[in-house]
């Protein structure tokens, strides 16, 4: 245990035509500093996570956090990128700085503004998170990649359309209770299961309701060392924080095994000295419903090929054995890629401190977070608990 989250802020996710990256960064930076009860002058370093790669013209954004508080001026500020796991990568950089004794209070911001581009442009930009030498010609961008994964899974384990629709319906139902979510509509299983004009096939067996949303948004946390955190009003400790990266080309891996996520979970649970069912909830990376399904298996909830059991038997519902994505997940909350990992840590922190409002899992004190970059390439698992009971 090397660090704690002692403050946070989270913008609403969605389409923000009237906002730019700078305004989103400023909003959550000011919010997180205020929530932690610190000023910019107290911060020792800033890590800003954004994938960007062409979503907006403004690259080199780390020092934009200084716009929120002039006390941040002259602090070291670094941009971090690790595809859709960028936010968690930025948090890990902050934890590493604390562990190295190079900082006492660290500001971490995750941000993305995706909606300035057309759908075709967004698909192409997201393909930068794959191995373009082999995967560049897959139609449909990342939906096409996960459509192929879904097809291979169906071929090996049978048609899982019922399970995928149940996952989508669960996450949309959960998203209704999340005031920060982009989509707060309970679409229902029947709508998610049926192909229709409003829910067409997008790639392979994946329908529109199987795909996360293109979003704008930001989230921020203030990290502190243990000694400092003990003096703060609230503190959420990292009982474990593990990163596992795998080969980039899917051709070098068994893509249905999600070996990187599985190893990250194994290492995190071992470091925390916990079993999976000791956790009260998990926020996991449902960029597509097939990803959540395979992640059930990777985390050890079921055996390989049996992930459908977890959703069809209700294990992952809010009142189930292990609630998964009580926030609505990326599916309903939205997926501004650089912000996603920070958002997941904020929402898990809200749960274990009893501040999750209508999303709250009663009595939650242990939360898992699994954030994935690319198709199971960059994999981060955190286990969070209150520093003080």
C-alpha positions in Angstrom: 0.0 0.0 0.0 1.8 3.1 -1.2 -0.8 5.7 -1.8 -4.4 6.8 -1.3 -7.1 8.7 -3.2 -7.9 11.7 -1.0 -10.1 13.8 -3.3 -11.8 13.5 -6.6 -14.0 15.2 -9.2 -15.9 13.9 -12.3 -17.6 15.8 -15.1 -20.7 14.5 -16.7 -19.9 12.4 -19.7 -21.5 12.9 -23.0 -21.4 15.2 -26.0 -20.2 18.6 -25.0 -20.2 20.8 -28.1 -19.6 23.9 -26.0 -16.6 22.6 -24.2 -12.9 22.1 -25.1 -10.2 19.9 -23.5 -8.9 22.9 -21.5 -12.3 23.6 -19.9 -12.8 20.0 -18.9 -9.4 19.8 -17.4 -9.9 23.0 -15.4 -13.3 21.8 -14.1 -12.1 18.5 -12.6 -8.8 19.9 -11.4 -10.5 22.6 -9.4 -13.1 20.1 -8.2 -10.5 17.5 -7.1 -8.3 20.0 -5.3 -11.3 21.4 -3.5 -12.6 17.9 -2.6 -9.2 17.1 -1.1 -9.0 20.4 0.7 -5.6 21.3 -0.9 -4.4 24.0 -3.2 -2.3 23.8 -6.4 0.7 25.0 -4.3 0.4 21.8 -2.2 0.7 19.5 -5.3 4.1 18.0 -6.0 3.5 16.6 -9.5 0.8 16.4 -12.2 0.0 13.5 -14.5 -2.5 14.1 -17.2 -3.9 11.2 -19.2 -5.2 11.6 -22.7 -5.1 9.3 -25.7 -6.0 12.1 -28.2 -3.9 11.1 -31.3 -6.0 13.5 -33.4 -9.3 13.7 -31.6 -8.5 17.4 -31.1 -5.8 19.7 -32.4 -4.5 20.6 -28.9 -1.7 18.2 -28.1 0.8 18.7 -25.3 -1.9 19.3 -22.7 -0.3 18.5 -19.3 0.3 22.1 -18.3 -3.3 23.0 -19.1 -4.0 21.9 -15.5 -2.2 25.0 -14.4 -5.1 27.0 -15.8 -7.1 25.8 -12.8 -4.8 27.1 -10.1 -1.7 29.3 -10.6 -0.2 27.5 -7.6 0.5 24.6 -9.9 2.9 26.7 -12.0 6.5 25.2 -12.2 5.4 21.8 -10.9 6.5 18.8 -13.0 3.6 17.9 -15.3 3.6 14.9 -17.7 1.2 13.6 -20.3 0.5 9.8 -20.1 -0.9 7.6 -22.8 -1.8 3.9 -22.8 -4.8 3.6 -25.1 -8.1 3.1 -23.3 -6.1 2.4 -20.1 -4.6 5.8 -20.2 -6.4 7.0 -17.0 -5.2 4.1 -14.9 -1.7 4.5 -16.3 -1.6 8.1 -15.1 -2.8 7.0 -11.7 0.0 4.4 -11.6 2.5 7.0 -12.5 1.3 9.0 -9.5 1.5 6.0 -7.2 5.0 5.3 -8.4 6.1 8.9 -7.7 4.8 8.6 -4.2 6.5 5.1 -3.7 9.8 6.6 -4.9 9.5 9.3 -2.3 9.4 12.0 -5.0 6.1 13.5 -4.0 3.6 13.7 -1.1 0.5 14.9 -3.1 -0.1 14.1 -6.7 -2.8 15.4 -9.1 -4.0 13.0 -11.8 -6.4 14.1 -14.5 -7.9 12.0 -17.3 -9.6 13.7 -20.2 -10.8 13.1 -23.7 -13.0 15.0 -26.2 -14.0 12.7 -29.0 -17.0 14.2 -30.6 -15.4 16.8 -32.7 -14.6 14.1 -35.3 -17.0 12.2 -37.6 -17.8 8.6 -37.0 -15.4 7.4 -39.7 -12.6 9.5 -38.3 -13.2 8.3 -34.8 -13.1 4.6 -36.0 -9.7 5.3 -37.7 -8.3 7.2 -34.7 -9.3 4.3 -32.3 -7.5 1.8 -34.6 -4.3 3.5 -33.5 -4.7 1.3 -30.4 -4.3 -1.9 -32.4 -1.5 -3.5 -34.4 -2.1 -1.6 -37.7 0.2 -3.8 -39.7 -2.2 -6.7 -39.4 -5.5 -5.2 -38.0 -5.7 -2.0 -40.0 -8.1 -3.4 -42.6 -10.7 -4.7 -40.2 -13.9 -2.9 -41.0 -15.7 -0.9 -38.3 -12.7 0.2 -36.3 -12.5 -1.2 -32.8 -16.1 -2.4 -33.0 -14.9 -4.5 -35.9 -12.0 -5.9 -33.8 -14.3 -6.9 -31.0 -16.9 -8.1 -33.5 -14.2 -10.6 -34.7 -13.5 -11.5 -31.1 -17.3 -12.1 -30.5 -17.5 -14.3 -33.7 -14.6 -16.4 -32.6 -16.1 -16.8 -29.1 -19.4 -17.8 -30.5 -17.7 -20.3 -32.8 -15.9 -21.9 -29.9 -18.5 -21.7 -27.1 -21.9 -21.2 -28.9 -24.1 -18.2 -29.6 -23.9 -15.9 -26.6 -26.4 -13.3 -27.9 -28.7 -13.7 -24.9 -25.8 -13.1 -22.5 -24.6 -10.0 -24.3 -28.0 -8.5 -24.3 -28.3 -9.2 -20.6 -25.0 -7.4 -20.0 -26.2 -4.4 -22.0 -29.5 -4.3 -20.3 -27.9 -4.6 -16.8 -25.5 -1.8 -17.5 -28.1 0.5 -19.0 -30.4 -0.2 -16.0 -27.5 0.6 -13.6 -26.7 3.8 -15.5 -30.1 5.3 -14.7 -28.9 5.8 -11.1 -25.7 7.5 -12.2 -26.1 11.3 -12.6 -22.7 11.4 -14.4 -23.7 8.9 -17.1 -24.1 9.9 -20.7 -27.1 7.6 -21.2 -29.6 7.2 -18.3 -32.2 5.1 -20.0 -33.2 1.6 -19.0 -33.4 0.1 -22.5 -34.5 -3.4 -21.3 -33.5 -6.8 -22.4 -35.9 -7.1 -25.3 -34.6 -4.0 -27.0 -31.0 -5.0 -26.4 -31.6 -8.5 -27.7 -33.5 -7.6 -30.9 -32.0 -6.3 -34.2 -33.9 -3.3 -35.2 -33.7 0.1 -37.0 -32.7 1.6 -33.7 -30.4 -1.2 -32.7 -28.8 -2.4 -35.9 -25.9 -4.8 -36.2 -22.6 -2.9 -36.1 -19.9 -5.5 -36.5 -20.2 -9.3 -36.5 -22.8 -10.3 -33.9 -22.4 -7.0 -32.1 -25.4 -4.6 -32.2 -25.4 -0.9 -31.3 -26.3 -1.7 -27.7 -23.2 -3.9 -27.4 -20.9 -0.9 -28.0 -19.8 1.8 -25.6 -20.5 5.4 -26.3 -18.4 8.0 -28.0 -17.9 10.6 -25.3 -16.4 13.8 -24.0 -15.5 14.1 -20.4 -12.9 14.3 -17.6 -12.2 13.0 -14.1 -9.4 13.8 -11.6 -8.0 12.4 -8.3 -5.6 13.7 -5.7 -3.2 11.0 -4.5 -1.4 11.2 -1.2 1.1 9.1 0.7 -0.2 7.1 3.7 1.1 9.5 6.3 -0.5 12.5 4.6 -3.7 10.6 3.9 -4.1 9.8 7.6 -4.6 13.5 8.3 -7.1 14.0 5.4 -10.9 14.0 5.8 -11.3 10.9 3.6 -8.8 8.5 2.1 -9.2 5.4 -0.1 -6.2 3.1 -0.1 -4.8 1.0 -2.9 -4.7 -2.5 -1.4 -3.3 -3.5 -4.7 -2.4 -1.9 -8.0 -1.1 -4.1 -10.8 -0.2 -3.6 -14.5 0.3 -6.3 -17.1 0.9 -5.7 -20.7 0.7 -8.3 -23.5 1.8 -8.5 -27.1 0.2 -5.9 -29.3 -0.7 -8.2 -32.3 -3.7 -10.3 -31.7 -2.1 -13.0 -33.9 0.5 -13.6 -31.1 -2.1 -14.3 -28.5 -5.1 -16.5 -27.7 -7.5 -13.5 -28.0 -10.3 -15.4 -26.3 -8.2 -16.1 -23.1 -7.6 -12.4 -22.2 -4.4 -13.6 -20.6 -3.2 -10.1 -19.7 -6.4 -9.2 -17.7 -6.3 -12.7 -16.1 -2.7 -12.2 -14.9 -3.4 -8.7 -13.7 -6.3 -10.0 -11.6 -4.2 -12.9 -10.3 -1.4 -10.6 -9.2 -3.8 -8.0 -7.7 -5.7 -10.5 -5.6 -2.5 -12.1 -4.4 -1.0 -8.8 -3.4 -4.3 -7.9 -1.6 -4.4 -11.3 0.0 -8.1 -11.6 -1.1 -10.3 -13.9 -3.0 -12.5 -12.5 -5.8 -15.7 -12.9 -3.7 -14.2 -10.9 -0.9 -14.8 -7.9 -3.2 -18.1 -6.1 -2.9 -18.2 -4.8 -6.5 -16.1 -4.4 -9.6 -15.9 -1.7 -12.2 -14.7 -3.4 -15.3 -13.9 -2.4 -18.9 -17.0 -3.1 -20.9 -16.0 -1.2 -24.0 -18.1 -3.9 -25.7 -20.4 -6.4 -24.0 -18.2 -9.3 -25.3 -15.3 -7.7 -23.3 -17.3 -7.8 -20.1 -18.3 -11.4 -20.8 -14.7 -12.6 -21.3 -13.6 -10.5 -18.3 -15.9 -12.5 -16.1 -13.7 -15.5 -17.0 -10.4 -13.6 -16.7 -11.2 -12.4 -13.2 -12.0 -16.0 -12.2 -15.8 -15.5 -11.8 -16.4 -18.5 -14.1 -14.4 -21.1 -16.0 -13.4 -20.2 -19.7 -16.4 -20.4 -22.0 -18.9 -20.2 -19.0 -19.0 -16.4 -18.6 -22.7 -16.4 -19.7 -23.6 -18.2 -16.4 -22.6 -15.1 -14.4 -25.0 -12.8 -16.2 -27.8 -15.2 -16.9 -28.0 -16.4 -13.3 -27.8 -12.8 -12.0 -24.5 -13.0 -10.2 -23.3 -9.6 -11.6 -26.5 -7.7 -11.0 -26.4 -5.0 -8.3 -27.9 -7.4 -5.8 -25.9 -10.4 -7.1 -22.9 -12.3 -5.7 -20.5 -9.8 -7.3 -22.0 -6.6 -8.7 -20.3 -5.6 -11.9 -20.4 -2.0 -13.2 -23.0 -0.6 -10.8 -22.2 2.8 -12.4 -23.5 1.6 -15.7 -20.0 0.9 -17.0 -18.6 2.3 -20.2 -21.7 1.0 -21.9 -24.0 3.6 -20.2 -21.7 6.0 -18.6 -19.7 6.7 -21.7 -16.1 6.1 -22.7 -14.0 9.2 -23.2 -10.9 7.0 -23.5 -8.3 9.1 -21.6 -10.7 9.8 -18.7 -12.1 6.3 -18.3 -9.6 4.8 -15.9 -9.7 7.8 -13.6 -13.5 7.7 -13.7 -13.5 4.0 -12.7 -11.3 4.8 -9.7 -13.5 7.8 -8.7 -16.7 5.7 -8.9 -15.1 2.8 -7.0 -13.9 5.3 -4.3 -17.4 6.7 -4.0 -18.7 3.2 -3.4 -16.2 2.2 -0.6 -16.8 5.5 1.2 -20.6 5.3 1.0 -20.9 8.3 -1.2 -22.3 6.6 -4.4 -25.9 7.8 -3.9 -28.4 5.8 -5.8 -25.6 3.7 -7.3 -24.5 2.5 -3.8 -23.9 -1.1 -3.1 -24.9 -1.4 0.6 -22.0 -1.9 2.9 -19.4 -1.8 0.2 -15.8 -1.6 1.5 -13.7 -3.5 -1.1 -13.9 -2.6 -4.8 -12.0 -3.9 -7.8 -11.2 -1.8 -10.9 -10.1 -3.4 -14.2 -9.2 -1.0 -17.0 -8.0 -2.3 -20.4 -6.1 -0.6 -23.2 -6.5 -2.0 -26.7 -7.8 -5.6 -27.1 -6.5 -6.9 -23.7 -3.0 -5.3 -24.3 -2.5 -2.8 -21.4 -4.3 -4.2 -18.3 -4.6 -2.5 -15.0 -6.3 -3.9 -11.9 -6.7 -1.9 -8.6 -8.3 -3.0 -5.4 -9.5 -0.2 -3.2 -10.6 0.1 0.4 -11.1 2.9 2.9 -7.9 3.7 4.7 -9.9 4.0 8.0 -12.8 1.7 8.7 
